[in-house]
Amino acid sequence: MPANNRSAVSGGLNLSLESLGVNLPYSMEAEQAVLGAAILDADIIPKMVETLRPEMFYARQNGEIFSEIVRLFTGSAPVDFVTLLAAVQDAAVFETEDAAKVYLTQLAAKCTAKRMVPDYISEKKMRELKLSKGETAGNGDCYTCMGCRSFLTPDRSGNGFNNVANALNYDPNKPKYYGRFNQGVVTINLVDVALSSKGNFEKFWKIFDERLALCHRALQARHKRLLGTPSDAAPILWQYGALARLKKGEKIDKLLFGGYSTISLGYAGLYECVKYMTGKSHTDAGAKPFALSVMQHMNDKCNAWKKAENIDYSLYGTPLESTTYKFAKCLQKRFGIVPGITDKNYITNSYHVHVSEHIDAFTKLKFESEFQKLSPGGAISYVEVPNMQDNLEAVMSVLQFIYDNIMYAELNTKSDYCQCCGYDGEIKIVEDDGKLVWECPKCGNRDQNKLNVARRTCGYIGTQFWNQGRTQEIKDRVLHL
């Protein structure tokens, strides 16, 4: 068939070829899976190149997209949604730039509906919030996070920190993010602060300040532990360009001040803190102002420490992957079982709406966006969704809402498989003699070595099962869509 009859997706909206009357053997899903795999894991591109060529793709655009992926990779450029979109638009693979954006976004949506990746950063909202020196809202910076949610502070020098790290690609006209780093995190348990106050607001703020001072001392200990470290301690990091190109024997101290690196005050359990102090969820209009004041108070402390020490302290929504269980057990030991507060084996992640609270996806994202902007050191929001593989329009609606309303968010679905019976629906959590266990609802298999279960732990996707606290939190999650 002539190449000009193999278009199919010129508008970026039609993901099939049947509309053109094509009946020859082909699999659009397989072609798109190859493209998605290359975007998600660039390490497999060399293997693809050994066996695949652009002309092997039936849909012309898919072949040309693959060609651009290979070109980026062989040119040592990163292969991701942003770089690929620019390359596809420059190569005029689609009739319009918007068509290219829609098609690649739909590929991402298909992947999200099946495997929970990728996560989504709104360039629109990020450019409103992340402002380097001299930048204005809407014209700020867009950059990736470190790990699942940790974000660097904007470049307060506005010129790449005068190339303090001796980078070979230094550009004084651009803010710097790649190569910077974080000095560590210390987390305050907001639930403990509230319970220690016994519901007295005056005592709450006093105890809050005392605990924040303790966290500050702990953060200073982390910082001081790094002071005097010679670059020889980790040559790949400090001498060969991963973080800097310092001389042998040179100390890293200059990279610890002035905003080049950050250090984070983490926090956890805002929901339980507010619930104990006000009797209401922080989604309630009567409790929300108190929740926001707690967030602002921590930001004020970080800013005061930053001003006094010339170190970029920033507020960070701690993931609590497994620590949620430790925090919960310590609270139970210290304060006993307080209904609605310590009666779970977990506490709520950062500012999140409680996992059992019934709220729709759009309301949740909009609400949490107000708290996310008060967590500049890092935070991520999510919504729990059912199997959306046959409803990509709904996924696209959520993605559009994320773009317009919140800086960083993700969709959580289930991706399970039982090796005993082949069941690929949701593996359930059941209680057995006081212990939570995973069980295939079809054959009853409980052997974790024969169950493939993937869940969003907090930001990362976990596949190795979890402690009893995190497992209970996963069990309590309700759908938002």
N, C-alpha and C positions, 0 to 999 in steps of 0.2 A: 504493500500500500504506500502511495506517495507520502512524504513527510508532512506535506501541508494538510493532509487529511487526518493527521494524528494530533490534533490540538486539544480538544476536549475541555480544557479548563481555562480558556482565554479570559473569561470574566472573573476567574478566581472563586466562583461560587459553586460550580458543578464538579463534584468529586467522582463522577462516573463517566464511562464512555458510551453506555447504552443509548444515551440520548442522540448520539450521532449514527446509530444503526450499526455499531461495531459488534461483530459477533465472533471474531477470531479469538483464540485462547489468549487471555491476558489476565492479570490481577492488579488492579489499581491499588488495592490494599497492600499487596506485596511491594510494589514500587514505592509507595509512600512509607512503608515500614523501613525500607532500606535507607531512604532519605532521613527519616527520623532517627534511626540508629546512628547514622554518621554525625548528626548534629549533637546527639546526646553523649557520644563517646568517640572522640576523634582518633583514639588509638586503634580503632578497627578500620579506619580508612585505608591504610596500606594493604590490608588483606582484601578489601573490596576492589582496589585498583588492580590487583593481580587477576581477578576473574571478570570484572564488570567494565563495560565501556558505555559511554552516554547513549550510543545508538541502540543498545540493547533494551532501553526503556521504550515501552510502547507509546506512552504519552510524551509528546515532544517536550513539554515543559519540564516533566520529571527528569528527562535526560539532560536538559540544559541546566537544571538545578544541580544535578549530580556533577556536571562538568564544572560548575562554579565552586562546589564543595572541594573538588580535587584541586582546582586552581588555588584556592585559599590555602589549603593544607600544604601543597608543595611550595607555596610562597612563604611558609612559616607564619601565616596569619592565623589568628584564632578562628575556629569554625563554630559559630553560635548563631542564634536567631538574628541578632543585630547586624553582624558582619555579612551573613548570608543574604539578608534582606537587601542591604545596600548593594551587594554584588549582583543579585538578581535584577534589581531595578536598573543598575547601570548597564547591564547586558540586554536590557529590554526583552527579557524572557516573556513577559506578559504585556498586554496592550497598554496598560496603565500602571503607575506605581501603586495605586490603591488596590488594583487586582492582585498584584504580587503580595502585598501586605495581607490581604484577606486570605489568599490561598495558604500562605505559610502559617498564618494564625490558625486556620482550620486544621492544618496538620498538627500543630501544637495541641489544639483542643482534642483531637482524636486520641493523641497520646495521653493527655491528662485524664480523659474519661476512662482509659484502660489501666494506666500505670501510675497515676498521681504526679507525674512529672510532665513538663517543667513547672517550676514556680513562676510567679509573675511579678515583675517590678513595673510600676506605672511610671514611665518617663515623664509624663505630664505632672503628676503629683511630686515626684522626686525633684524636678526642676523648680518647683514652688518652695520646697523645704530645704534643700541642700545648697546653700549659697556660700561660695567662696568669696574672699574679699573683693568688693567692687561689683558683685553680681546682684541682680534684682530678682524678686519673686517671679517665677515663670521662665527665667533665663539662667537658672542655676545649673548644677551638675547632675549627671546620671552615671552611676557606677555600681558595680556589683558588691554584694556583701562578702564577709569572710565567714566561711562555714555556713550554718543554716540561717543566721539572722544578724550577726554582729556587723555594724556599719562604722566606718571611720567618720570622724568629724570632717566638715568641709575644710578646704585648704585656706587657713586664715592668713597665709602670707600672700596668696593670690598669684604667686610666681614660682610654685614648685619648691618652696622653702629654700630658695637660693642654691638648690642642688647640694644640700648638706650631705646627701648620701652618695655623691659623686656618680650619679647615673649617667650612662653613656648616651641615653636618648633624651637627655634633659632639654626641655623647651620652656624658657622663661615666660612664655605667653600662655601657658596652660597650667591649670591646677593639677596637683599630683595626688594620685591615689594608689596606683600599683607600686608595690615596694614598701609601702607604709605598713604598720603592724599595731597590735594591741599588747599591752603589758600585762593584762590579766583582769580577772573579775573577782569581786567579793559581793555576796548576795545577802540582802536583808530580808528576813522573814516577817512580812507585814502582819501576818496572822498572830505571831507571837507578841508583837507590839500592841495590837488591839487587846488581846486577852490579858496581857500584863497590866493594862490600864483599867481593867474591870468595867469598861464602858464609859469611863469618865473622860470627857474630851480634853480637859485641862491636863490630866495625867497623860493622856495619849500623846499630846504634842511634846511634853517634857521627855517621856520615855523614847519617843521617836527620835528626838535630837540626840539623846544619849546613845542610842543604837547606831545612828548615823555617824556619830563621832567615833564609835568603835570600828565601824566599817572603814572610815577614813584612815584610822591607824593601820588597819590590816592592808589597805591599798598602798599606803606609804611603805609598809614592810615589803610588799611585792616590788615596788619601784626601787627601793634602796637595795634590794637583793640583786637587781640588774646593774646598778651603778658600779662602774669599775670593771665590768666584764670586757675582756680583750676580744678583739675580732677573731683571734685564733680559736676561741671556744667553739665556733661553728663557722668555718671558712665559707661553706656554701651560702650561708645566710648573709654574713657580714663582709666577706671579701670578694666573692665571685658574682655578686649581683642579684641574688634572690631578694634581699632587702637593702643591701648597700654594697659599695665597693671601697671599703676602708683599707688602710694599710695594715700590714702584719704588725701585731702588737698594739695597734691603735684601739683605744677604748670606745665603746658604743654610746657613751654618755650623751653626746650632742644629739642623738636620735631620740632621746627620752624626754626632751623638753621642746617647748615651742609649738606643739601641736603636730609634729611629724608622726608621733605615735600617740595612741590613746590608752586610757585605763578606765575600766568600767565599774560603776556601781550597779550591781544587779538587784532585782527585786522580784518577789513572788507572793502570790496570795492576795492580790488586791480585792478580789471578789469577797473572800471570807473576812478580810479586814473590815470592809465596808458593811457587810451583812451583820457582823457582830456589833459594830458601833451604831448602826442606824436601824437595824432590824429589816433592812431591805437589800435587794440586789442593787448593784451599782447601775443597772439599766433603768431603775426607777427614777423618775424625775426628781423625787425628793432626796435621793441618795447620791445622785450623779455629781452634784457640786462638791460634796465631800471627797469623792473619789478623785476628781480632778485636782482638788487642793492638795491631796497627798502626793500626786504625781508632780505637781508644780513645786512643792516643797523640796522634793528630792532633786529636781532640776536646779533649784536655787542654791542648794548646798554644793552641787557639782560645779556650778558657775563660780561660787565663792572660793572653792578650793583651787579652781583653775586660775583665777585672778591672783591669788596669793602665791602660787607655786609655779606658774607658767607650765603646768602640765594639763593636758586635755582630758579631764574627767568627763565622763558622759554616762547618761542613764541607760540601762540595758535590761530588756525583758528576759530574765534568765530562763533557759529552756526547761531545766529540772527533769531531764530525761529519766534518771533513776532517783535523783535526790528528792523528788516529790514524796516518795515513800519514807525516806529518812526524816524529812521535815514533819510529815504527818505523825509518825510514830513518836517523835520527840515531843510534839505538841500534846499528844494523848497522854504521854507519861507525865508531862508537867502540869497539864490543866484538866486531865480527865476527858470524858466524852461530853462535848458540848453540842447539842443537837443543831444540825445545819452548819456547824463550823469544824468540829474535829471528829465527826462521826464517820468520816471516810478515811481510807488509807492513802489519800493523796490530797494535795492542795492545788488550787487552780494556777495554771501557768500565767505569769505576768499580769496583764490587765484583762485577760480574756473573759468573755461571758462564760459562766459556768457551763460545763459540757452537758449538763442535764436540763438546762433551761431552754424551753421551747421558744424559738425566735427564728424568723425567716432569714435566709442568706443575705439579702440586701440590707435589711435592718441591722443585722449583726455587723456587717462590714462597715456600714455608715457610722454606727455607734463606735466601733473600735477604732475607726480612723482618727477620732478626736484624741484618743489615748496614744495611738501610734506616733503621732507627731510630737508627743511629749516623752517619747522614748528614743531620743536621737542616737544613742549608742547601739541600738538594734532592737528589733521586734518584728514579729510576723503574725498575721491573722490567717485563719482558715475557716472554711465552711465544710460541713459533712454532707456528702451527696450520695444518692443511690447509684446504681449502675446507669450511666448516662451515655453509653455507647450508641444507643439508638435515638438520642435526643441531643445532637450536637448544637442545635439552635439554642437550647437552654444553657449549654456550656458557654457558648459565644456571648450570650446575654450577661452571664456572670463576669466573663473576662472584660467585656465593655464596661461594666459597672466598676470593676477593680480599677481600670484605667482612669475612669473619671473621678473616683472617690478615695482611693486608699493606695499608699505607696507600695506596699509589699504584701502579697497574699497568695493563698494556694487553695486548691480543692482536694478534699480527702475522699477517696472511695475505697472499696475493698478489692484486694487482688490476692485471692487464695486458691489453693489446690490441694486436694487429698490424693496422695500417692497410692492409697490402697484401693479406692473405688473410682478415681478419676473425677470426683465432684469438684467443680470450679466455681461454686457459689461462695457465700460467706461462711467461713468456719466460725462456729459459735463459741461463746464463753459460758460455761456452766459451773455451778457450784457443787462440790463434792466434799462432804464432811468438813465444811468451813474453808475449803481451799478452791480457788478459781482455776479451772483447767480448760484447755481448748479441745473442742470435740467436733468431728465431722457430723453434721446433722443427717447425712445419708447412711453412713455405715457405722457410725459410733467410734471411729478411730480416734485415739487420744495420744498416740505415739508422736511426740513432737519431731522426731527424726523422719517421720513420714507425712508431715503436714507442712505445706508451704504457706506461711501467713505473712502478709505485708501490711503494716499500719504506719501511719504518720505518728511518730512518737511525740514530737513537739515541733520539729522543723525537719529533722532527718526522717527518712523512711526506715523503719526497723524491720528486720526479718528473723531475728534470733530469739524472739519471745522476750518477756519482760517480767520484772518483779511483781509481787501481788498488788502493790499500790498502783503502778502504772496500768496493770491489767484491769483493775477495777475502774480506773478512769476511762479506759478504752470501752469497757462494757457499758458504762453510763452514758456514752455519747449518743445524742439524738440527731436526727437528720435536720438539716436547715433548708432543704430544697425538696 
